Amino acid sequence: CMRVLLCFFWEESMLKKVTGYFSKGELLLWAASALLIVIAFAAFDRENCLTLTASLIGVTSLFFNAKGHPAGQTLMILFSLLYGIISYTFSYYGELFTSLGMTMSMAAFEVNDLYGFGNWKRMQKRQAV
């Protein structure tokens, strides 16, 4: 479980892009948040890697969203799916509907809007030439 997460978050090319995008203070805050999540997981749960994965994806998506990066919305969709699965396994149906019905759908609309905006800007450049 931890090996998969470390491979995902510490891939060299991805790490270079992220460190250039975030300030050192923001990276430190993200690392502290992720460390606290891992410590809480090690202290209390230790079994359900899905909750650890969802928590780390959730905190990462918040940092990307705070900077206005489109990857944040994509991570939010993934987080909402994982949180929906966790809510369903614990029979928290209200949380399930809130996560999938509201959070994921709004993030999906945002990703769609960003994709459309990007295509519109590219077409605008082509027409200007």
C-alpha positions as CSV (number, residue, x, y, z in Angstrom):
1,C,0.0,0.0,0.0
2,M,2.7,2.5,1.0
3,R,5.0,1.5,-1.9
4,V,2.3,2.3,-4.4
5,L,1.7,5.7,-2.9
6,L,5.4,6.5,-2.7
7,C,5.9,5.5,-6.3
8,F,2.9,7.7,-7.3
9,F,4.0,10.8,-5.4
10,W,7.7,10.5,-5.8
11,E,8.1,9.9,-9.5
12,E,11.1,12.1,-10.5
13,S,9.5,14.0,-13.4
14,M,6.3,14.6,-11.4
15,L,8.3,15.7,-8.4
16,K,10.2,18.3,-10.5
17,K,7.0,19.7,-11.9
18,V,5.3,20.0,-8.5
19,T,8.3,21.5,-6.8
20,G,8.4,24.2,-9.4
21,Y,4.7,25.0,-9.1
22,F,4.4,25.2,-5.4
23,S,6.5,27.4,-3.0
24,K,8.6,25.8,-0.4
25,G,6.2,26.9,2.3
26,E,3.3,25.2,0.4
27,L,5.3,22.0,0.0
28,L,6.2,22.0,3.6
29,L,2.5,22.5,4.6
30,W,1.5,19.6,2.2
31,A,4.2,17.4,3.6
32,A,3.2,18.1,7.2
33,S,-0.5,17.4,6.4
34,A,0.4,14.2,4.6
35,L,2.7,13.2,7.5
36,L,-0.1,13.8,10.1
37,I,-2.5,11.6,8.0
38,V,0.1,8.8,7.8
39,I,0.8,9.1,11.6
40,A,-3.0,9.0,12.4
41,F,-3.4,6.0,10.1
42,A,-0.4,4.2,11.8
43,A,-1.7,5.0,15.2
44,F,-5.4,4.1,14.8
45,D,-6.3,2.0,11.7
46,R,-3.3,0.2,10.1
47,E,-5.7,-2.0,8.1
48,N,-7.8,-0.1,5.6
49,C,-5.4,1.3,3.0
50,L,-8.3,2.7,1.1
51,T,-8.9,5.3,3.8
52,L,-5.2,6.3,3.8
53,T,-5.2,6.6,0.0
54,A,-8.4,8.6,-0.1
55,S,-7.1,10.9,2.6
56,L,-3.8,11.6,0.9
57,I,-5.5,12.1,-2.5
58,G,-8.0,14.5,-0.8
59,V,-5.3,16.6,0.9
60,T,-3.3,16.8,-2.3
61,S,-6.4,17.8,-4.3
62,L,-7.0,20.6,-1.9
63,F,-3.6,22.0,-2.4
64,F,-3.9,21.9,-6.2
65,N,-7.4,23.4,-6.0
66,A,-6.1,26.2,-3.8
67,K,-3.6,27.1,-6.5
68,G,-6.2,26.8,-9.2
69,H,-4.5,23.9,-11.0
70,P,-6.8,21.7,-13.1
71,A,-5.3,18.5,-11.7
72,G,-7.0,19.4,-8.4
73,Q,-10.4,18.8,-9.9
74,T,-9.3,15.5,-11.4
75,L,-7.9,14.4,-8.0
76,M,-11.2,15.5,-6.4
77,I,-13.2,13.2,-8.7
78,L,-10.9,10.3,-7.6
79,F,-11.2,11.3,-4.0
80,S,-15.0,11.5,-4.2
81,L,-15.1,8.0,-5.7
82,L,-12.9,6.5,-3.0
83,Y,-14.9,8.4,-0.3
84,G,-18.1,7.1,-1.8
85,I,-16.8,3.5,-1.6
86,I,-15.7,4.0,2.0
87,S,-19.0,5.5,2.9
88,Y,-20.9,2.6,1.3
89,T,-18.8,0.0,3.1
90,F,-19.6,1.7,6.5
91,S,-23.3,2.2,5.5
92,Y,-23.0,6.0,5.6
93,Y,-25.5,6.5,2.8
94,G,-25.9,10.2,3.4
95,E,-22.2,10.8,3.0
96,L,-22.2,8.5,-0.1
97,F,-24.9,10.6,-1.8
98,T,-23.2,13.9,-0.8
99,S,-19.8,12.7,-2.0
100,L,-20.9,11.3,-5.3
101,G,-23.9,13.5,-6.0
102,M,-22.5,16.8,-5.1
103,T,-18.7,16.8,-4.9
104,M,-17.9,14.5,-7.7
105,S,-20.4,16.0,-10.1
106,M,-19.3,19.5,-9.5
107,A,-15.6,18.5,-10.0
108,A,-16.6,16.7,-13.2
109,F,-18.4,19.8,-14.5
110,E,-15.3,21.8,-13.7
111,V,-13.0,19.5,-15.6
112,N,-15.3,19.6,-18.5
113,D,-15.4,23.4,-18.4
114,L,-11.6,23.6,-18.3
115,Y,-11.3,21.2,-21.2
116,G,-13.8,23.3,-23.2
117,F,-12.0,26.6,-22.3
118,G,-8.7,25.1,-23.4
119,N,-10.1,24.1,-26.7
120,W,-11.7,27.4,-27.2
121,K,-8.4,29.3,-26.6
122,R,-6.6,27.0,-29.0
123,M,-9.2,27.6,-31.7
124,Q,-8.9,31.3,-31.0
125,K,-5.2,31.2,-31.6
126,R,-5.7,29.2,-34.9
127,Q,-8.2,31.7,-36.2
128,A,-6.0,34.6,-35.4
129,V,-3.1,33.3,-37.6
